[in-house]
Amino acid sequence: MLLNAKSVSGMFVYIEALHCGSITRFMSHSCDPNVEFVEMQNGKDVKVLARMIKTVKPGTQLTVNYGDEIWFKCACDSCWVDPDDEEE
Protein backbone atom coordinates (compact mmCIF):
# COMPACT_ATOMS: atom_id res chain seq x y z
CA MET A 1 0.00 0.00 0.00
CA LEU A 2 1.37 3.43 -0.91
CA LEU A 3 0.63 6.78 0.66
CA ASN A 4 -0.82 9.04 -2.02
CA ALA A 5 -1.43 12.37 -0.28
CA LYS A 6 0.14 15.81 -0.09
CA SER A 7 -0.17 15.92 3.69
CA VAL A 8 -0.75 13.21 6.27
CA SER A 9 -1.28 15.52 9.23
CA GLY A 10 -4.39 14.38 11.07
CA MET A 11 -5.09 11.66 8.52
CA PHE A 12 -6.76 8.50 9.83
CA VAL A 13 -7.78 5.34 7.97
CA TYR A 14 -10.23 2.89 9.54
CA ILE A 15 -10.24 -0.83 8.76
CA GLU A 16 -13.72 -2.34 8.44
CA ALA A 17 -12.76 -5.95 7.74
CA LEU A 18 -16.04 -7.25 9.17
CA HIS A 19 -18.07 -5.88 6.25
CA CYS A 20 -15.59 -6.04 3.37
CA GLY A 21 -12.36 -4.48 4.54
CA SER A 22 -10.53 -1.51 3.16
CA ILE A 23 -7.31 -1.00 1.29
CA THR A 24 -5.42 -1.07 4.61
CA ARG A 25 -5.82 -4.87 4.72
CA PHE A 26 -3.17 -5.00 1.98
CA MET A 27 -0.56 -3.21 4.10
CA SER A 28 2.79 -5.03 3.93
CA HIS A 29 4.90 -6.19 6.87
CA SER A 30 8.12 -4.51 7.90
CA CYS A 31 10.30 -4.95 10.97
CA ASP A 32 10.88 -1.17 10.70
CA PRO A 33 7.29 -0.01 9.99
CA ASN A 34 5.98 3.51 9.43
CA VAL A 35 2.41 2.67 10.58
CA GLU A 36 1.00 0.98 13.67
CA PHE A 37 -2.47 -0.39 14.35
CA VAL A 38 -4.28 1.10 17.35
CA GLU A 39 -7.60 -0.15 18.70
CA MET A 40 -10.16 2.60 19.38
CA GLN A 41 -13.55 2.28 21.03
CA ASN A 42 -16.46 4.63 20.39
CA GLY A 43 -19.38 3.52 22.51
CA LYS A 44 -20.06 -0.09 21.49
CA ASP A 45 -18.08 0.21 18.24
CA VAL A 46 -14.45 -0.91 18.20
CA LYS A 47 -12.32 0.14 15.25
CA VAL A 48 -8.68 -0.28 14.34
CA LEU A 49 -6.84 2.90 13.46
CA ALA A 50 -3.83 2.86 11.14
CA ARG A 51 -1.63 5.56 12.73
CA MET A 52 1.53 6.96 11.15
CA ILE A 53 4.54 6.58 13.47
CA LYS A 54 7.08 8.13 11.11
CA THR A 55 7.07 11.04 8.72
CA VAL A 56 6.62 9.74 5.18
CA LYS A 57 6.58 11.36 1.76
CA PRO A 58 3.89 10.81 -0.90
CA GLY A 59 4.59 7.59 -2.79
CA THR A 60 6.15 5.89 0.25
CA GLN A 61 4.99 2.33 0.90
CA LEU A 62 3.02 2.10 4.13
CA THR A 63 4.08 -0.85 6.28
CA VAL A 64 3.12 -2.31 9.64
CA ASN A 65 4.82 -4.86 11.89
CA TYR A 66 2.60 -7.96 11.92
CA GLY A 67 4.18 -9.04 15.21
CA ASP A 68 5.48 -12.39 16.40
CA GLU A 69 2.11 -14.11 16.56
CA ILE A 70 1.40 -14.15 12.80
CA TRP A 71 1.68 -17.27 10.66
CA PHE A 72 4.81 -16.34 8.73
CA LYS A 73 8.54 -16.04 9.31
CA CYS A 74 9.94 -12.64 8.37
CA ALA A 75 12.64 -12.75 5.70
CA CYS A 76 13.80 -9.12 5.78
CA ASP A 77 17.51 -8.35 5.90
CA SER A 78 17.45 -7.21 9.53
CA CYS A 79 15.88 -10.52 10.63
CA TRP A 80 18.34 -12.68 8.69
CA VAL A 81 21.64 -10.91 9.42
CA ASP A 82 24.05 -13.13 11.32
CA PRO A 83 25.14 -11.23 14.48
CA ASP A 84 28.73 -12.39 13.84
CA ASP A 85 28.65 -10.75 10.38
CA GLU A 86 27.62 -7.37 11.85
CA GLU A 87 30.91 -7.06 13.76
CA GLU A 88 33.04 -7.17 10.59
PEZIUR-V132970 format. One record per backbone hydrogen bond with DSSP energy under -1.0 kcal/mol. CO is the residue of the C=O (numbers start at 1). NH is the residue of the N-H. If there is no record, write none. Layout:
[[CO & NH] [CO & NH]]
This chain:
[[1 & 62] [3 & 59] [8 & 11] [13 & 50] [16 & 20] [16 & 21] [22 & 25] [23 & 26] [24 & 27] [28 & 64] [34 & 53] [34 & 54] [36 & 51] [38 & 49] [40 & 47] [42 & 45] [45 & 42] [47 & 40] [48 & 15] [49 & 38] [51 & 36] [57 & 60] [60 & 3] [63 & 34] [63 & 35] [64 & 30] [76 & 80] [82 & 85] [82 & 86]]
